[in-house]
């Protein structure tokens, strides 16, 4: 049984203490996994607060600690870091590469080009580096953005979206298994 923390009220100091107290209640309700939204890990200050206040309470109670939800693609393949030099790593929509996870005209969400080997390798390397730096996390849910468009390049459009997604997650799971057999990709 899992409790997802994705819509936490404004993250102020008191919020973290409140969450730390609630973890005890969730354990008594027989929750066995707490899944934190991946966006929390994208902000170093916020992530440091999670690691200092809430995560120790989760692990102290023997609960599994997960990280995921929508948005992991942007966290581990940030366009601000790679987009200018590698626009081919991102979605091609209507014949144009968009080095972003959001369409510039209509704001729709995007995935990345999962047929680009260098993009996938970099995404996985960054994900693995994060997992190594955060060994307390043993459950990962690398979920694509809801309703986000998938790449339409010549290679990607030949493969069903479900197959692209499954192949990416299987490669990620294999790489994480090399770190620890305890890590789950869900």
Legacy VTK file of the C-alpha trace (Angstrom):
# vtk DataFile Version 3.0
C-alpha trace
ASCII
DATASET POLYDATA
POINTS 186 float
0.000 0.000 0.000
1.418 3.286 -1.086
0.905 6.904 -0.131
1.831 9.385 -2.822
3.102 12.791 -1.803
2.577 14.859 -4.881
0.303 17.678 -3.830
1.863 18.718 -0.558
0.777 22.159 0.663
3.297 24.970 0.324
6.592 23.595 1.505
7.539 25.645 4.506
9.542 24.512 7.479
6.392 23.618 9.444
5.079 21.531 6.554
8.075 19.218 6.772
7.597 18.697 10.511
3.898 17.986 9.958
4.740 15.436 7.259
7.302 13.800 9.512
4.583 13.334 12.146
2.125 11.999 9.569
4.591 9.324 8.458
4.068 7.641 11.814
0.315 7.579 11.215
0.742 6.189 7.683
2.919 3.394 9.039
0.187 2.545 11.564
-2.279 2.399 8.673
-0.001 -0.274 7.193
1.269 1.775 4.315
4.452 0.173 3.109
5.699 2.733 0.587
5.798 6.510 0.458
6.220 7.862 -3.080
7.590 11.400 -3.291
6.968 13.498 -6.355
10.046 13.723 -8.544
9.646 17.507 -8.725
10.765 17.779 -5.089
14.143 16.350 -6.084
14.495 18.969 -8.817
14.973 21.773 -6.315
18.157 21.274 -4.251
16.894 23.335 -1.286
13.580 21.487 -1.111
15.268 18.123 -1.598
17.695 18.859 1.239
14.712 19.546 3.532
13.032 16.282 2.522
16.281 14.423 3.222
16.825 16.129 6.568
13.305 15.996 8.017
10.898 13.588 6.318
12.948 10.850 4.646
14.624 9.732 7.910
11.142 9.250 9.414
10.127 7.107 6.442
13.211 4.898 6.546
13.204 4.665 10.368
9.800 2.997 10.174
10.942 0.500 7.567
8.723 1.925 4.849
9.885 1.753 1.265
10.857 5.139 -0.117
9.855 5.869 -3.676
10.386 8.721 -6.079
8.404 9.283 -9.192
5.307 10.589 -10.800
5.284 12.634 -13.945
8.294 14.734 -14.773
11.321 12.486 -14.351
12.274 12.922 -17.982
12.883 16.642 -17.456
14.757 16.094 -14.209
17.227 13.627 -15.693
17.480 15.080 -19.211
17.069 18.819 -18.553
16.728 20.906 -21.732
18.557 23.811 -20.086
21.618 21.600 -19.831
21.394 19.623 -23.081
18.852 21.281 -25.396
21.115 23.768 -27.176
23.791 21.213 -28.053
21.481 18.228 -28.570
18.064 19.289 -29.893
17.835 15.854 -31.537
17.439 14.338 -28.041
14.006 15.918 -27.699
10.649 15.504 -29.421
10.198 16.066 -33.080
6.700 17.420 -33.638
5.472 18.232 -37.143
9.036 17.984 -38.494
10.549 20.340 -35.898
12.742 19.396 -32.925
11.611 21.054 -29.715
14.370 21.012 -27.065
11.884 21.303 -24.229
9.322 19.238 -22.346
6.664 21.828 -23.116
5.521 22.922 -26.570
6.412 26.614 -27.053
3.221 27.529 -28.962
0.411 25.747 -27.142
2.111 24.688 -23.912
1.352 20.990 -24.376
3.639 18.552 -22.609
6.284 16.553 -24.483
8.404 13.462 -23.857
11.891 12.999 -25.358
13.216 11.051 -28.345
13.470 7.553 -26.896
14.991 6.205 -30.112
18.033 8.471 -29.727
20.660 6.249 -28.110
22.729 9.151 -26.748
19.640 10.738 -25.173
18.585 7.486 -23.532
22.135 6.783 -22.341
22.421 10.269 -20.813
18.983 10.024 -19.181
19.942 6.676 -17.636
23.405 7.879 -16.549
21.833 10.873 -14.791
19.152 8.707 -13.200
21.768 6.212 -11.974
23.935 9.028 -10.565
20.896 10.311 -8.657
20.138 6.810 -7.343
23.732 6.409 -6.186
23.591 9.769 -4.390
20.262 8.822 -2.766
20.578 5.151 -1.754
17.626 5.399 0.631
15.274 5.461 -2.383
14.435 1.939 -3.507
11.324 2.460 -5.641
11.325 4.552 -8.805
8.322 5.426 -10.942
9.737 7.179 -14.038
6.369 8.160 -15.443
6.026 10.157 -18.664
3.990 13.348 -18.588
0.242 12.749 -18.739
-1.023 13.437 -22.215
2.434 14.489 -23.358
3.198 14.080 -27.046
5.733 11.478 -28.040
8.450 12.046 -30.624
7.356 11.761 -34.252
10.797 11.357 -35.815
11.304 8.662 -38.452
12.565 6.120 -35.897
10.113 6.824 -33.070
6.929 6.853 -35.134
7.590 3.277 -36.276
7.399 1.962 -32.690
4.205 1.963 -30.589
4.395 4.371 -27.649
3.917 1.541 -25.144
6.942 -0.262 -26.604
9.080 2.921 -26.446
8.106 3.447 -22.817
8.640 -0.197 -21.833
12.043 -0.402 -23.547
13.182 2.761 -21.737
11.994 1.509 -18.344
13.571 -1.908 -18.898
16.941 -0.301 -19.707
16.632 1.901 -16.637
15.697 -1.063 -14.433
18.723 -3.024 -15.674
21.059 -0.091 -14.951
19.605 0.422 -11.467
19.836 -3.299 -10.721
23.613 -2.968 -11.197
23.603 -0.527 -8.247
21.361 -2.629 -6.024
19.038 -5.570 -6.539
16.709 -3.912 -3.989
15.738 -1.112 -6.374
12.355 -1.468 -8.076
11.130 0.339 -11.173
7.345 0.570 -11.234
LINES 1 187
186 0 1 2 3 4 5 6 7 8 9 10 11 12 13 14 15 16 17 18 19 20 21 22 23 24 25 26 27 28 29 30 31 32 33 34 35 36 37 38 39 40 41 42 43 44 45 46 47 48 49 50 51 52 53 54 55 56 57 58 59 60 61 62 63 64 65 66 67 68 69 70 71 72 73 74 75 76 77 78 79 80 81 82 83 84 85 86 87 88 89 90 91 92 93 94 95 96 97 98 99 100 101 102 103 104 105 106 107 108 109 110 111 112 113 114 115 116 117 118 119 120 121 122 123 124 125 126 127 128 129 130 131 132 133 134 135 136 137 138 139 140 141 142 143 144 145 146 147 148 149 150 151 152 153 154 155 156 157 158 159 160 161 162 163 164 165 166 167 168 169 170 171 172 173 174 175 176 177 178 179 180 181 182 183 184 185
